[in-house]
Amino acid sequence: MHTAADFSLQDQDGNWKNLSDYHGKWLVLYFYPKDNTPGCTTEACNFRDGRDTIKQLFNTEIVGVSTDGVESHKRFMSKHQLNFTLLSDPEHKVIAAYDSWQPKKFMGKQFMGTQRNTFIIDPAGLVVKEYRGVDPSTHAQQIIDDLRLLQSS
């Protein structure tokens, strides 16, 4: 376990959110490459569908982070009826702080981009579980299963 990196980013409504806003709560902080792309949409919709169950486990909040802007997040949320917060990190400072800004390859080209990683943060601000390179189609259920294990321990 280690202390979660602090952040101060704008949400889909332009409001500033900080890690301290979630102090005393469990937090699922997930990083994803881009709004309205197939894998990211699948992952977001699975978190949307699992949100009530996740919220019941420790009163856990879900927060997604990408380099997309506030307006893009607003459209993405509206289009898919997302029921959790999305944060905009256009300079990828927070993404990098969570070691999720890494080299990627696509069609033979290498570039820097956001890795699909998730962190479960406890009420004291400690990262208790990390997931790297997740499968967007099964990840929300994986989070639910692991939160249930944490709750029973």
Contact map, one row per residue, 1 for C-alpha under 8 A:
111000000000000000000000000000000000000000000000000000000000000000000000000000000000000000000000000000000000000000000000000001111000000000000000000000000
111100000000000000000000000000000000000000000000000000000000000000000000000000000000000000000000000000000000000000000000000001110000000000000000000000000
111110000000000000000000000000000000000000000000000000000000000000000000000000000000000000000000000000000000000000000000000011100000000000000000000000000
011111000000000000000000000000000000000000000000000000000000000000000000000000000000000000000000000000000000000000000000100011100000000000000000000000000
001111100000000000100000000000000000000000000000000000000000000000000000000000000000000000000100110000000000000000000000000000000000000000000000000000000
000111110000000001110000000000000000000000000000000000000000000000000000000000000000000000000100000000000000000000000000000000000000000000000000000000000
000011111000000011100000000000000000000000000000000000000000000000000000000000000000000000000100000000000000000000000000000000000000000000000000000000000
000001111100000111100000000000000000000000000000000000000000000000000000000000000000000000000000000000000000000000000000000000000000000000000000000000000
000000111110000111000000000000000000000000000000000000000000000000000000000000000000001110000000000000000000000000000000000000000000000000000000000000000
000000011111111110000000000000000000000000000000000000000000000000000100000000000000001110000000000000000000000000000000000000000000000000000000000000000
000000001111111110000000000000000000000000000000000000000000000000000100100000000000111100000000000000000000000000000000000000000000000000000000000000000
000000000111111000000000000000000000000000000000000000000000000000000111110000000000111100000000000000000000000000000000000000000000000000000000000000000
000000000111111000000000000000000000000000000000000000000000000000000100010000000000000000000000000000000000000000000000000000000000000000000000000000000
000000000111111100000000000000000000000000000000000000000000000000000100000000000000000000000000000000000000000000000000000000000000000000000000000000000
000000000111111110000000000000000000000000000000000000000000000000000000000000000000000000000000000000000000000000000000000000000000000000000000000000000
000000011110011111000000000000000000000000000000000000000000000000000000000000000000000000000000000000000000000000000000000000000000000000000000000000000
000000111110001111101000000000000000000000000000000000000000000000000000000000000000001000000000000000000000000000000000000000000000000000000000000000000
000001111000000111111100000000000000000000000000000000000000000000000000000000000000000000000000000000000000000000000000000000000000000000000000000000000
000011110000000011111110000000000000000000000000000000000000000000000000000000000000000000000000000000000000000000000000000010000000000000000000000000000
000001000000000001111110000000000000000000000000000000000000000000000000000000000000000000000000000000000000000000000000000000000000000000000000000000000
000000000000000011111110000000000000000000000000000000000000000000000000000000000000000000000000000000000000000000000000000000000000000000000000000000000
000000000000000001111111111000000000000000000000000000000000000000000000000000000000000000000000000000000000000000000000001000000000000000000000000000000
000000000000000000111111100000000000000000000000000000000000000000000000000000000000000000000000000000000000000000000000001110000000000000000000000000000
000000000000000000000111110000000000000000000000000000000000000000000000000000000000000000000000000000000000000000000000011100000000000000000000000000000
000000000000000000000111111000000000000000000000000000000111100000000000000000000000000000000000000000000000000000000000011000000000000000000000000000000
000000000000000000000101111100000000000000000000000000000111100000000000000000000000000000000000000000000000000000000001111000000000000000000000000000000
000000000000000000000100111110000000000000000000000000000001111000000000000000000000000000000000000000000000000000000011111000000000000000000000000000000
000000000000000000000000011111000000000000000000000000000001111000000000000000000000000000000000000000000000000000000111100000000000000000000000000000000
000000000000000000000000001111100000000000000000000000000000011110000000000000000000000000000000000000000000000000000111100000000000000000000000000000000
000000000000000000000000000111110000000000000000000000000000011110000000000000000000000000000000000000000000000000011110000000000000000000000000000000000
000000000000000000000000000011111000000000000000000000000000000111000000000000000000000000000010000100000000000001111100000000000000000000000000000000000
000000000000000000000000000001111100000100000000000000000000000111000000000000000000000000000000000000000000000001111000000000000000000000000000000000000
000000000000000000000000000000111110000100000000000000000000000001100000000000000000000000000000000000000000000011110000000000000000000000000000000000000
000000000000000000000000000000011111100100000000000000000000000001110000000000000000000000000000000000000000000000000000000000000000000000000000000000000
000000000000000000000000000000001111100110000000000000000000000001010001100100000000000000000000000000000000000000000000000000000000000000000000000000000
000000000000000000000000000000000111110110000000000000000000000000000000000100000000000000000000000000000000000000000000000000000000000000000000000000000
000000000000000000000000000000000111111110000000000000000000000000000000000000000000000000000000000000000000000000000000000000000000000000000000000000000
000000000000000000000000000000000001111111000000000000000000000000000000000000000000000000000000000000000000000000000000000000000000000000000000000000000
000000000000000000000000000000000000111111100000000000000000000000000000000000000000000000000000000000000000000000000000000000000000000110000000000000000
000000000000000000000000000000011111111111110000000000000000000000000000000000000000000000000000000000000000000000000000000000000000000100000000000000000
000000000000000000000000000000000011111111111000000000000000000000000000000000000000000000000000000000000000000000000000000000000000000000000000000000000
000000000000000000000000000000000000011111111100000000000000000000000000000000000000000000000000000000000000000000000000000000000000000110000000000000000
000000000000000000000000000000000000001111111110000000000000000000000000000000000000000000000000000000000000000000000000000000000000000111110000000000000
000000000000000000000000000000000000000111111111000000000000000000000000000000000100000000000000000000000000000000000000000000000000000000000000000000000
000000000000000000000000000000000000000011111111100000000000000000000000000000010100000000000000000000000000000000000000000000000000000000000000000000000
000000000000000000000000000000000000000001111111110000000000000000000000000000000000000000000000000000000000000000000000000000000000000011110000000000000
000000000000000000000000000000000000000000111111111000000000010000000000000000000000000000000000000000000000000000000000000000000000000000010000000000000
000000000000000000000000000000000000000000011111111000000000000000000000000000001111000000000000000000000000000000000000000000000000000000000000000000000
000000000000000000000000000000000000000000001111111100000000000000000000000000000000000000000000000000000000000000000000000000000000000000000000000000000
000000000000000000000000000000000000000000000111111111000000000000000000000000000000000000000000000000000000000000000000000000000000000000011001000000000
000000000000000000000000000000000000000000000011111111100000010000000000000000000011000000000000000000000000000000000000000000000000000000000000000000000
000000000000000000000000000000000000000000000000111111110000000000000000000000000000000000000000000000000000000000000000000000000000000000000000000000000
000000000000000000000000000000000000000000000000011111111000000000000000000000000000000000000000000000000000000000000000000000000000000000000001000000000
000000000000000000000000000000000000000000000000011111111111100000000000000000000000000000000000000000000000000000000000000000000000000000000011001000000
000000000000000000000000000000000000000000000000001111111111100000000000000000000000000000000000000000000000000000000000000000000000000000000000000000000
000000000000000000000000000000000000000000000000000111111111000000000000000000000000000000000000000000000000000000000000000000000000000000000000000000000
000000000000000000000000000000000000000000000000000011111111000000000000000000000000000000000000000000000000000000000000000000000000000000000001001100100
000000000000000000000000110000000000000000000000000001111111000000000000000000000000000000000000000000000000000000000000000000000000000000000000000000100
000000000000000000000000110000000000000000000000000001111111100000000000000000000000000000000000000000000000000000000000000000000000000000000000000000000
000000000000000000000000111100000000000000000000000001111111110000000000000000000000000000000000000000000000000000000000000000000000000000000000000000000
000000000000000000000000111100000000000000000000000001100011111000000000000000000001000000000000000000000000000000000000000000000000000000000000000000000
000000000000000000000000001111000000000000000010001000000001111100000000000000000001100000000000000000000000000000000000000000000000000000000000000000000
000000000000000000000000001111000000000000000000000000000000111110000000000000000001111000000000000000000000000000000000000000000000000000000000000000000
000000000000000000000000000011110000000000000000000000000000011111000000000000000001111000000000000000000000000000000000000000000000000000000000000000000
000000000000000000000000000011110000000000000000000000000000001111100000000000000000011110000010000000000000000000000000000000000000000000000000000000000
000000000000000000000000000000111110000000000000000000000000000111110000000000000000011111010010000000000000000001000000000000000000000000000000000000000
000000000000000000000000000000001100000000000000000000000000000011111000000000000000000111110000000000000000000001000000000000000000000000000000000000000
000000000000000000000000000000000110000000000000000000000000000001111101100000000000000111000000000000000000000000000000000000000000000000000000000000000
000000000000000000000000000000000000000000000000000000000000000000111111100000000000000111000000000000000000000000000000000000000000000000000000000000000
000000000111110000000000000000000000000000000000000000000000000000011111110000000000001100000000000000000000000000000000000000000000000000000000000000000
000000000001000000000000000000000000000000000000000000000000000000001111111000000000000000000000000000000000000000000000000000000000000000000000000000000
000000000001000000000000000000000010000000000000000000000000000000011111111100000000000000000000000000000000000000000000000000000000000000000000000000000
000000000011000000000000000000000010000000000000000000000000000000011111111110000000011100000000000000000000000000000000000000000000000000000000000000000
000000000001100000000000000000000000000000000000000000000000000000000111111111000000000000000000000000000000000000000000000000000000000000000000000000000
000000000000000000000000000000000000000000000000000000000000000000000011111111100000000000000000000000000000000000000000000000000000000000000000000000000
000000000000000000000000000000000011000000000000000000000000000000000001111111110100000000000000000000000000000000000000000000000000000000000000000000000
000000000000000000000000000000000000000000000000000000000000000000000000111111111110000000000000000000000000000000000000000000000000000000000000000000000
000000000000000000000000000000000000000000000000000000000000000000000000011111111100000000000000000000000000000000000000000000000000000000000000000000000
000000000000000000000000000000000000000000000000000000000000000000000000001111111000000000000000000000000000000000000000000000000000000000000000000000000
000000000000000000000000000000000000000000001000000000000000000000000000000111111100000000000000000000000000000000000000000000000000000000000000000000000
000000000000000000000000000000000000000000000001000000000000000000000000000011111110000000000000000000000000000000000000000000000000000000000000000000000
000000000000000000000000000000000000000000011001000000000000000000000000000111011111000000000000000000000000000000000000000000000000000000000000000000000
000000000000000000000000000000000000000000000001001000000000000000000000000010001111100000000000000000000000000000000000000000000000000000000000000000000
000000000000000000000000000000000000000000000001001000000000111100000000000000000111110000000000000000000000000000000000000000000000000000000000000000000
000000000011000000000000000000000000000000000000000000000000011100000000000000000011111000000000000000000000000000000000000000000000000000000000000000000
000000000011000000000000000000000000000000000000000000000000001111000000100000000001111100000000000000000000000000000000000000000000000000000000000000000
000000001111000010000000000000000000000000000000000000000000001111000100100000000000111110000000000000000000000000000000000000000000000000000000000000000
000000001111000000000000000000000000000000000000000000000000000011111100100000000000011111000000000000000000000000000000000000000000000000000000000000000
000000001100000000000000000000000000000000000000000000000000000011111000000000000000001111111110000000000000000000000000000000000000000000000000000000000
000000000000000000000000000000000000000000000000000000000000000001111000000000000000000111110000000000000000000000000000000000000000000000000000000000000
000000000000000000000000000000000000000000000000000000000000000000100000000000000000000011111000000000000000000000000000000000000000000000000000000000000
000000000000000000000000000000000000000000000000000000000000000001100000000000000000000011111111000010000000000000000000000000000000000000000000000000000
000000000000000000000000000000000000000000000000000000000000000000000000000000000000000010111111100000000000000000000000000000000000000000000000000000000
000011100000000000000000000000000000000000000000000000000000000000000000000000000000000010011111110000000000000000000000000000000000000000000000000000000
000000000000000000000000000000100000000000000000000000000000000011000000000000000000000010011111111110000000000001000000000000000000000000000000000000000
000000000000000000000000000000000000000000000000000000000000000000000000000000000000000000011111111110000000000000000000000000000000000000000000000000000
000010000000000000000000000000000000000000000000000000000000000000000000000000000000000000001111111100000000000000000000000000000000000000000000000000000
000010000000000000000000000000000000000000000000000000000000000000000000000000000000000000000111111110000000000000000000000000000000000000000000000000000
000000000000000000000000000000000000000000000000000000000000000000000000000000000000000000000011111111000000000000000000000000000000000000000000000000000
000000000000000000000000000000100000000000000000000000000000000000000000000000000000000000000011111111000000000001111000000000000000000000000000000000000
000000000000000000000000000000000000000000000000000000000000000000000000000000000000000000010011011111100000000111100000000000000000000000000000000000000
000000000000000000000000000000000000000000000000000000000000000000000000000000000000000000000000001111110000000111100000000000000000000000000000000000000
000000000000000000000000000000000000000000000000000000000000000000000000000000000000000000000000000011111000011110000000000000000000000000000000000000000
000000000000000000000000000000000000000000000000000000000000000000000000000000000000000000000000000001111100011110000000000000000000000000000000000000000
000000000000000000000000000000000000000000000000000000000000000000000000000000000000000000000000000000111111111000000000000000000000000000000000000000000
000000000000000000000000000000000000000000000000000000000000000000000000000000000000000000000000000000011111110000000000000000000000000000000000000000000
000000000000000000000000000000000000000000000000000000000000000000000000000000000000000000000000000000001111100000000000000000000000000000000000000000000
000000000000000000000000000000000000000000000000000000000000000000000000000000000000000000000000000000001111110000000000000000000000000000000000000000000
000000000000000000000000000000000000000000000000000000000000000000000000000000000000000000000000000000001111111000000000000000000000000000000000000000000
000000000000000000000000000000000000000000000000000000000000000000000000000000000000000000000000000000111101111100000000000000000000000000000000000000000
000000000000000000000000000000000000000000000000000000000000000000000000000000000000000000000000000000111000111110000000000000000000000000000000000000000
000000000000000000000000000000000000000000000000000000000000000000000000000000000000000000000000000011110000011111000000000000000000000000000000000000000
000000000000000000000000000000001000000000000000000000000000000000000000000000000000000000000000000011110000001111100000000000000000000000000000000000000
000000000000000000000000000000111000000000000000000000000000000001100000000000000000000000000010000111000000000111110000000000000000000000000000000000000
000000000000000000000000000000111000000000000000000000000000000000000000000000000000000000000000000111000000000011111000000000000001100000000000000000000
000000000000000000000000000001111000000000000000000000000000000000000000000000000000000000000000000100000000000001111100000000000001110000000000000000000
000000000000000000000000000001110000000000000000000000000000000000000000000000000000000000000000000100000000000000111110000000000111110000000000000000000
000000000000000000000000000111100000000000000000000000000000000000000000000000000000000000000000000000000000000000011111000000000111010000000000000000000
000000000000000000000000001111000000000000000000000000000000000000000000000000000000000000000000000000000000000000001111100000111110000000000000000000000
000000000000000000000000011110000000000000000000000000000000000000000000000000000000000000000000000000000000000000000111110000111100000000000000000000000
000100000000000000000000011110000000000000000000000000000000000000000000000000000000000000000000000000000000000000000011111111111000000000000000000000000
000000000000000000000001111000000000000000000000000000000000000000000000000000000000000000000000000000000000000000000001111111110000000000000000000000000
000000000000000000000111111000000000000000000000000000000000000000000000000000000000000000000000000000000000000000000000111111000000000000000000000000000
000000000000000000000011000000000000000000000000000000000000000000000000000000000000000000000000000000000000000000000000111111000000000000000000000000000
001100000000000000100010000000000000000000000000000000000000000000000000000000000000000000000000000000000000000000000000111111100000000000000000000000000
111100000000000000000000000000000000000000000000000000000000000000000000000000000000000000000000000000000000000000000000111111110000000000000000000000000
111100000000000000000000000000000000000000000000000000000000000000000000000000000000000000000000000000000000000000000011110011111100000000000000000000000
110000000000000000000000000000000000000000000000000000000000000000000000000000000000000000000000000000000000000000000011110001111100000000000000000000000
100000000000000000000000000000000000000000000000000000000000000000000000000000000000000000000000000000000000000000000011100000111110000000000000000000000
000000000000000000000000000000000000000000000000000000000000000000000000000000000000000000000000000000000000000000001111000000111111000000000000000000000
000000000000000000000000000000000000000000000000000000000000000000000000000000000000000000000000000000000000000000001110000000001111110000000000000000000
000000000000000000000000000000000000000000000000000000000000000000000000000000000000000000000000000000000000000000111100000000000111110000000000000000000
000000000000000000000000000000000000000000000000000000000000000000000000000000000000000000000000000000000000000000111000000000000011111000000000000000000
000000000000000000000000000000000000000000000000000000000000000000000000000000000000000000000000000000000000000000011100000000000011111100100000000000000
000000000000000000000000000000000000000000000000000000000000000000000000000000000000000000000000000000000000000000000000000000000000111111100000000000000
000000000000000000000000000000000000001101100000000000000000000000000000000000000000000000000000000000000000000000000000000000000000011111110000000000000
000000000000000000000000000000000000001001100100000000000000000000000000000000000000000000000000000000000000000000000000000000000000001111110000000000000
000000000000000000000000000000000000000000100100000000000000000000000000000000000000000000000000000000000000000000000000000000000000001111111100000000000
000000000000000000000000000000000000000000100100000000000000000000000000000000000000000000000000000000000000000000000000000000000000011111111110000000000
000000000000000000000000000000000000000000100110010000000000000000000000000000000000000000000000000000000000000000000000000000000000000111111111000000000
000000000000000000000000000000000000000000000000010000000000000000000000000000000000000000000000000000000000000000000000000000000000000001111111100000000
000000000000000000000000000000000000000000000000000000000000000000000000000000000000000000000000000000000000000000000000000000000000000001111111110000000
000000000000000000000000000000000000000000000000000001000000000000000000000000000000000000000000000000000000000000000000000000000000000000111111111000000
000000000000000000000000000000000000000000000000010011001000000000000000000000000000000000000000000000000000000000000000000000000000000000011111111100000
000000000000000000000000000000000000000000000000000000000000000000000000000000000000000000000000000000000000000000000000000000000000000000001111111110000
000000000000000000000000000000000000000000000000000000000000000000000000000000000000000000000000000000000000000000000000000000000000000000000111111111000
000000000000000000000000000000000000000000000000000001001000000000000000000000000000000000000000000000000000000000000000000000000000000000000011111111100
000000000000000000000000000000000000000000000000000000001000000000000000000000000000000000000000000000000000000000000000000000000000000000000001111111110
000000000000000000000000000000000000000000000000000000000000000000000000000000000000000000000000000000000000000000000000000000000000000000000000111111111
000000000000000000000000000000000000000000000000000000000000000000000000000000000000000000000000000000000000000000000000000000000000000000000000011111111
000000000000000000000000000000000000000000000000000000001100000000000000000000000000000000000000000000000000000000000000000000000000000000000000001111111
000000000000000000000000000000000000000000000000000000000000000000000000000000000000000000000000000000000000000000000000000000000000000000000000000111111
000000000000000000000000000000000000000000000000000000000000000000000000000000000000000000000000000000000000000000000000000000000000000000000000000011111
